[in-house]
Amino acid sequence: MCGIVAYIGPREAYPIILKGLKRLEYRGYDSSGVALLNNDLRVYKKKGKVAELEESLVGKDLHAHAGMGHTPGPHTANPTTAMHTPTAAPAAASP
């Protein structure tokens, strides 16, 4: 079963979401991701433990007051970063 953490409010969303993802990690997840909404939607995802996601985001613009984090259930296949959510919605097709 996947785990989802979300925050909307006056505080910085990333630390709150990251703390929630770390609390869910005991379930055996093999990847995680965060989507942060400020003026645009930024999506970051990483296979491995939540600490690996956290390490990969050092130096990135994580300022947002809204966001969500996701940890998919353990995969039966070998995990890859491409298969992890959250993902940004695809651009609308031109007519």
Contacts in CASP RR format, 6 or more apart in sequence:
PFRMAT RR
TARGET T0000
AUTHOR 0000-0000-0000
METHOD contacts of the structure
MODEL  1
MCGIVAYIGPREAYPIILKGLKRLEYRGYDSSGVALLNNDLRVYKKKGKV
AELEESLVGKDLHAHAGMGHTPGPHTANPTTAMHTPTAAPAAASP
1 27 0 8 1.000
1 73 0 8 1.000
2 70 0 8 1.000
2 71 0 8 1.000
2 72 0 8 1.000
2 73 0 8 1.000
3 24 0 8 1.000
3 27 0 8 1.000
3 29 0 8 1.000
3 70 0 8 1.000
3 71 0 8 1.000
3 72 0 8 1.000
3 73 0 8 1.000
4 68 0 8 1.000
4 69 0 8 1.000
4 70 0 8 1.000
5 16 0 8 1.000
5 17 0 8 1.000
5 20 0 8 1.000
5 21 0 8 1.000
5 24 0 8 1.000
5 68 0 8 1.000
5 69 0 8 1.000
5 70 0 8 1.000
6 17 0 8 1.000
6 67 0 8 1.000
6 68 0 8 1.000
6 69 0 8 1.000
7 13 0 8 1.000
7 16 0 8 1.000
7 17 0 8 1.000
7 66 0 8 1.000
7 67 0 8 1.000
7 68 0 8 1.000
8 65 0 8 1.000
8 66 0 8 1.000
8 67 0 8 1.000
9 65 0 8 1.000
9 66 0 8 1.000
10 65 0 8 1.000
11 65 0 8 1.000
12 62 0 8 1.000
12 63 0 8 1.000
12 64 0 8 1.000
12 65 0 8 1.000
13 36 0 8 1.000
13 64 0 8 1.000
13 65 0 8 1.000
13 66 0 8 1.000
13 67 0 8 1.000
14 34 0 8 1.000
14 36 0 8 1.000
14 57 0 8 1.000
14 62 0 8 1.000
14 63 0 8 1.000
14 64 0 8 1.000
17 34 0 8 1.000
17 67 0 8 1.000
17 68 0 8 1.000
17 69 0 8 1.000
18 34 0 8 1.000
18 50 0 8 1.000
18 54 0 8 1.000
21 32 0 8 1.000
21 33 0 8 1.000
21 34 0 8 1.000
21 50 0 8 1.000
21 53 0 8 1.000
21 69 0 8 1.000
21 71 0 8 1.000
22 50 0 8 1.000
24 71 0 8 1.000
25 32 0 8 1.000
25 49 0 8 1.000
25 50 0 8 1.000
25 71 0 8 1.000
27 71 0 8 1.000
27 73 0 8 1.000
27 74 0 8 1.000
28 73 0 8 1.000
28 74 0 8 1.000
29 50 0 8 1.000
29 71 0 8 1.000
29 72 0 8 1.000
29 73 0 8 1.000
29 74 0 8 1.000
30 47 0 8 1.000
30 48 0 8 1.000
30 72 0 8 1.000
30 73 0 8 1.000
30 74 0 8 1.000
30 75 0 8 1.000
30 79 0 8 1.000
31 45 0 8 1.000
31 46 0 8 1.000
31 47 0 8 1.000
31 48 0 8 1.000
31 71 0 8 1.000
31 72 0 8 1.000
31 75 0 8 1.000
31 79 0 8 1.000
31 81 0 8 1.000
31 83 0 8 1.000
31 84 0 8 1.000
32 45 0 8 1.000
32 46 0 8 1.000
32 48 0 8 1.000
32 49 0 8 1.000
32 50 0 8 1.000
32 53 0 8 1.000
32 69 0 8 1.000
32 70 0 8 1.000
32 71 0 8 1.000
32 84 0 8 1.000
33 43 0 8 1.000
33 44 0 8 1.000
33 45 0 8 1.000
33 46 0 8 1.000
33 53 0 8 1.000
33 69 0 8 1.000
33 70 0 8 1.000
33 71 0 8 1.000
33 84 0 8 1.000
33 85 0 8 1.000
33 86 0 8 1.000
34 43 0 8 1.000
34 44 0 8 1.000
34 45 0 8 1.000
34 53 0 8 1.000
34 57 0 8 1.000
34 67 0 8 1.000
34 68 0 8 1.000
34 69 0 8 1.000
34 70 0 8 1.000
34 86 0 8 1.000
35 41 0 8 1.000
35 42 0 8 1.000
35 43 0 8 1.000
35 44 0 8 1.000
35 67 0 8 1.000
35 68 0 8 1.000
35 69 0 8 1.000
35 70 0 8 1.000
35 86 0 8 1.000
35 88 0 8 1.000
36 42 0 8 1.000
36 44 0 8 1.000
36 62 0 8 1.000
36 63 0 8 1.000
36 64 0 8 1.000
36 66 0 8 1.000
36 67 0 8 1.000
37 64 0 8 1.000
37 66 0 8 1.000
37 67 0 8 1.000
38 63 0 8 1.000
38 64 0 8 1.000
38 65 0 8 1.000
38 66 0 8 1.000
41 88 0 8 1.000
42 60 0 8 1.000
42 61 0 8 1.000
42 64 0 8 1.000
43 86 0 8 1.000
43 87 0 8 1.000
43 88 0 8 1.000
44 53 0 8 1.000
44 56 0 8 1.000
44 57 0 8 1.000
44 60 0 8 1.000
45 53 0 8 1.000
45 81 0 8 1.000
45 84 0 8 1.000
45 85 0 8 1.000
45 86 0 8 1.000
45 87 0 8 1.000
46 52 0 8 1.000
46 53 0 8 1.000
46 56 0 8 1.000
46 81 0 8 1.000
46 84 0 8 1.000
47 79 0 8 1.000
47 80 0 8 1.000
47 81 0 8 1.000
47 84 0 8 1.000
48 79 0 8 1.000
50 71 0 8 1.000
68 86 0 8 1.000
69 86 0 8 1.000
70 84 0 8 1.000
70 85 0 8 1.000
70 86 0 8 1.000
72 83 0 8 1.000
72 84 0 8 1.000
72 85 0 8 1.000
75 83 0 8 1.000
END
